Amino acid sequence: MRVKRNLDELIYDKMVDSIIAAQWSAGEVISVEEIAARYEVSRTPVVQAIKRMCIEEIVELLPNGRVRFPCSTIEQIRDVCATRVMMEEKAGEILCGGDARPDCEALRQMIEECGQCRRDGNYLRAGQLDREFHRAIVGAAGNSYLETLYGLVQKKFLTINYLNRPAETVVTEAAAKEHFAILDALEKRDYPEYCRQVRRHLEAIQTSLAEKKPSSRRPEKDIYSEDSVFGGI
């Protein structure tokens, strides 16, 4: 049983990585069979991985075993960025005003490695480190509920950020400088400056995504039942 669960998790991780590597575009459709062939596994672990991704709104499951990478509206872009700002500001409030301390050296290494990976064209690893940097700050606050909720929001942000832009435009030199500015404010425990830099960073992403004018079309159905969808694949 443990081997099967690990395989489910492996497929899930590979699918998430394929999004970070910008191998898919918003609205693109792929079948469960194609995913299974891609990773040389049976349908069963793919179905389990897709179920999890549907719950987290990373993909949408369509009839006949098809999977669609979601399109995001400008309103969804705005809302998820605003939610991230609120959560990251709360983490900063805890870190700047309490006893909790982030591992600033580890965060600095993440920024530097992220920049190097971007320059080397390793956009997958650059994207992973970008996500890890923000998650590490929220995690350092020591509020497990905040960290859990942030993880869900970050996954929704994943589909918005990486399905609507080429991989090489996601982690930029400007983003790296903004990360350093966020870290500098944390080290100084300057909460107002930290908030300013977080907002600047996420508003820049929001602006870049909004300029792409993503489709506002809705899924074919809002809700699929277990029987009608997962039972059919």
Secondary structure, 3 states (H helix, E strand, C coil): CHHHHHHHHHHHHHHHHHHHCCCCCCCCEEEHHHHHHHHCCCHHHHHHHHHHHHHCCCCEEEHHHEEECCCCCHHHHHHHHHHHHHHHHHHHHHHHHCCCCCCHHHHHHHHHHHHHHHHHCCHHHHHHHHHHHHHHHHHHCCCHHHHHHHHHHHHHHHHHHHCCCCHHHCCCHHHHHHHHHHHHHHHHCCHHHHHHHHHHHHHHHHHHHHCCCCCCCCCCCCCCCCCCCHHHC
